[in-house]
């Protein structure tokens, strides 16, 4: 399968709440279980040769959820950021980056994320992007406004891509959404124009390396033409 491994994979981590409801558990249990899925997937991605892995952890629309759930998510982020898992990701050679606008987040979370980015910036085995307060339309509008301020005149695709959060990174070869929903919800709309799409019924807390391999095997069987 290695010759058909995608260079970049982006994932919409969907189904935490439904996973918890199905088991009659509080919502935080689904979010906490979902956070624990990340490390084995990162380890597996490094093992099989994926270079970029992007997790959509919090969207610009997620602020519209109940105050209680937003606070729960912030607490889950705090716990994950201080978990030994992050040290292990660093030791494994993963470089941590963020795509999105983190300014609305609590200052302690921003500070911890900044430290992780700085600590792992020299790692080269895998770039792990966490999409935090990310929205595709927001990203495109931000890029447009940056270009307008610079008064660039006629804009090329390359110039536009350099103003996106993912500047310098390849577009995703594959976008996966867990949880059974079949839509992208504004995830990487510019970068994903030629991405292969995979919608799986598995809720995110149950998304294992084995399920990941099943999706990757299907990806390997596809013929990508890029409009040709």
N, C-alpha and C positions, 0 to 999 in steps of 0.2 A: 504494500500500500504506500510505501514511502515516496515513490516517484509521483504519486497522485495526491500527496498531502498538501493542503492549501497553505500559502504563506501567511495569510491573515484571516482570522475567524472572529466575527462579532456575534455576541449573544444577547438576546433580550430575555432576561431572567424572570419569567412569568409563572405564576401559580403558587406563590408562597401562601397567600391567604386561603386559597381554595384547598391547598394541602392541609392547612391547620383546621379549617372548618370540617373537612371530611373526617378528621380524627377527633373532632370535638375538643380541640385545643385552642388556647388563646392565640391571637394573631402573632404575637411576638415569637411564639414557638416556631411558626413557619418562617419568619424572617431570620431567626437565629439559625435554624437548620439550613436555610438557603445560603447563609454566609459560609457555612462549613463545607459547602460543595466546591468552593473556589479552589482550595489548595490541591485536591487530587486532580482537578482538571488542568491546573497549571503544571503540575508535575508530569502529567501525561502528555501535554502539549510539548514540553521540553523533550521528553523521551522520543516522540515521533517526528520532531523537527518543525513544528509550527513556530513562526517567528513573532507573530503579533496576535494577541488575544484581547478582545475588548468586551467588557461586561457593562451592560446598562444597569446601574445600581439605583439611580434616582433620576426621575425625569422632571422637567419644568412643571409638568401637570401634577406631579405627586404632592405638591404643596396644597392642592385642593382637597386632599384627604382630611379626615378628622384630625383635630389637634392632637388627640391621644395617639393616633397611629403615626403621625409625623414625629412626635416625640419618641415613640417606640423605635422608629427607624433611626433616629439620631443616636439613641442609646445602643442600638445594634451596631452602628458604625463605630461608636466609641469603643465598644467591647472588642470588635474585630481589629481595630487599629492598634490596640494594646495587647492583642493575643500573640502568643509565641509564633503563630502561623506567619506573621509578617516577617519575623526574623528568619524563619525557614525559607520563605520566598526569596529573601535577600541572599541567603546562603546557596540557594538553588541556582542563582544567576539571573533571577527575574528583575527587570527594570520596571519600576512603578511609575505610571504617568496618569494624569487626569485630563479628561476632555469635558468641557462644560464650564459654567461660571459658578465658582464656589463662594462668591462673596456673600450670599444669603445664609450660609451655614454658620453655626456657632464657631466662635474664634478658636476654641480648643481643638475642634475637629480640623479646621483649616491648618492650624499650627502642626498638628500631628501628621497630616497628609504632606505638608511641605517638607517635614523632616524625612519622611519615607522617600519622597521624590529625590531629595538631595542625597540620601544615604545610598540609594540604589542606582544612581544615574550612570555609573560606570559598568553596570552589569550588561551582558551582551547575549545571553542565551535566549531570552524571550522578553518582549515588551508587553507588559500587562497594563492596558488602559482601563481605568474605571470612569465610566460616564456618570458624572455627578452634577445634578441640576442641568442636565443636557436636554435640549430640544432641537430638532433638525431645522425648523423654521428660524428659531432664535439664532442658531449658528450661521445660517445663510445671511440673515439680516445683519448680523454683526460683521460678517465679512464684507458685505456691501458698504456698510457705513465706514469701515476702515479704509476701503478703497476710495470712497468719496472724499474723506478727509485728506487723503494723500493726493487727490486730484490727478489720478493716473491717466486719465483720458480713456482710450480704448483698452478694455481689459481682456486678457487671454485666460483660457482655462487654467494655465499654470499659475498665473498671477492670483487668480481667485483661490485656487487650492492652497496657496501659501498663507492665506488669511484665515483658513479653517483651523479648528482645534487640532486636527490630525496632520498639520503641515509636516512634510518630511516623511510621512508614513505611507505605505502602499494602501490602496483601496482594499476593502475586504473581499476575498474570493468567495466567502460563504457567510451568510447571515442566518443564524438559528434563532427561532422563537420557541420557547417551551410553553407548556400549559394549554395547548390545543387551539389557541387563537391564531387566525390566519391573516394578520395585518402587521405592518411595520411600525405604525403609530409615530411616524416622524423620525425613525432611527436612521441616521446617516443617509439622508436622502441624496446628497451630492455624491458621496463616496460609494454608495451602493447601487449605482445605476446598472452595473454589469455583474453584481454579486449573484451567485446562486442562492436560492432561498430554501430553507428547510423548516417546516412547521411540525413540531412533534407534540404528541399528546401528554407526554411525561411532564408532571409538575416539576418546577425547578428544584425543590429539595430532594427529588429522586433522580436528578440528572447525573448519572455516573459516567466514569470513563468508558464503560461498556456501551452505554447508550450513545455516547459521543462517537465511539468507533463505528456504530451502526450508521450514524448520520454521515460520517466521513467516508464510509464504504459506498454509500449512495452517491455522494459527491464525486468520488473517483470514477463512477460509471457514466457520468454526464459528459457530454461534448460541448465545450464552451466555444462559441463562434464570435462573440463580441461584435455582433452586427454584420459579420462578413458572410 
